[in-house]
Amino acid sequence: MAMNHMPKRNLTAVLDRDFLEIRAKILELAASLDRLDRATEPPGAHPDRRLAQIRLALEVLSIPEPSRAETVQRIFSHDYDPQWHETFGLGLNQRS
């Protein structure tokens, strides 16, 4: 079933089922962000793109839209490389 055609679920039912898990994940995320904030950068370090990815993903989460999961996944993913098998040394003729 396509994502756009998924039946709507009752908000109260979803909260009843998922609230504690969502709360736990948010608390875990907050603790991780606290650790990042307390950490110091090594002298001469260049900005780490992973931190920028985290910040961008957090911005995406703050905007109510039905495709946040896909958007966040794309933030942390590489663009598709049609030559990926060569890049990773996995020739088409090789078998596991």
C-alpha positions in Angstrom: 0.0 0.0 0.0 1.4 3.4 -1.0 2.4 5.8 1.8 -0.1 8.4 0.6 -3.0 6.0 0.9 -2.4 4.6 4.4 -5.5 4.8 6.5 -5.5 7.4 9.2 -5.3 6.2 12.7 -6.8 7.7 15.8 -4.4 10.1 17.5 -5.4 9.0 21.0 -4.9 5.3 20.1 -1.5 6.0 18.7 -0.5 8.0 21.8 -1.9 5.3 24.1 0.3 2.7 22.3 3.5 4.7 21.6 3.8 7.5 24.1 6.1 5.8 26.6 8.4 4.6 23.9 8.5 8.0 22.2 9.2 9.6 25.6 12.1 7.2 26.3 13.7 7.8 22.9 13.4 11.6 23.4 15.1 11.3 26.8 17.8 9.1 25.3 18.4 11.6 22.5 18.5 14.5 25.0 21.2 12.7 27.0 23.2 12.1 23.9 23.0 15.8 22.9 24.0 16.7 26.5 27.2 14.5 26.1 27.9 16.2 22.7 27.5 19.7 24.3 29.9 18.8 27.1 32.5 17.3 24.8 35.5 19.4 23.6 36.9 19.4 20.1 40.5 18.4 19.6 42.8 21.4 18.8 42.8 22.2 15.1 39.8 19.9 14.4 37.7 20.6 11.4 33.9 20.8 11.9 32.5 17.3 11.8 29.8 16.8 9.2 28.1 14.3 11.4 27.2 17.0 13.9 25.8 19.1 11.1 23.7 16.1 10.0 22.4 15.7 13.6 21.4 19.3 13.8 19.7 19.3 10.4 17.8 16.1 11.3 16.6 17.7 14.6 15.3 20.7 12.5 13.4 18.3 10.3 11.8 16.6 13.3 10.4 20.0 14.5 8.4 20.5 11.3 5.1 18.5 11.2 5.0 16.6 8.0 4.2 13.0 7.1 7.5 12.2 5.5 10.0 13.1 8.3 11.4 9.6 8.5 12.3 9.6 4.8 13.8 13.1 5.0 15.9 12.2 8.0 17.0 8.9 6.3 18.2 11.0 3.4 20.2 13.3 5.6 22.2 10.4 6.9 22.5 8.5 3.6 24.9 8.8 0.7 23.6 9.6 -2.8 23.1 6.6 -4.9 26.3 5.6 -6.8 25.5 3.4 -9.8 29.1 2.2 -9.6 28.8 1.2 -5.9 29.8 -2.4 -6.6 33.1 -1.2 -8.1 33.6 1.4 -5.3 33.4 -1.3 -2.7 35.3 -3.9 -4.7 32.3 -6.1 -5.2 32.5 -7.0 -8.9 29.3 -8.3 -10.5 30.9 -11.7 -11.2 31.9 -12.3 -7.5 29.7 -14.5 -5.3 29.6 -14.7 -1.5 
